[in-house]
């Protein structure tokens, strides 16, 4: 087999491998690689009940962000959630 033919085949399989890795990453990450990061907002609550990380933040039925973190307030009275709001809102 010719050396140039081997180089072409190796290059082809390398590109195919990179494409498969990209597709796997995009699938597992939910295609959030180039998603708008927006801004953070801290919202205080008396209790969080069933609010958890990854839940959608909605206003008038429209998704405007996600919950990034939940924690107790430093003062000990109540809880707070760190929300990631899309920059267009």
Secondary structure, DSSP 8 states (H G I E B T S, - for coil): --HHHHHHHHHHHHHHHHHHHHHHHHHHTTS-TT----EEEEEEES--TT--TT-EEEETTEEEEEEEEEEE-TTSSSEEEEEEE-TT-
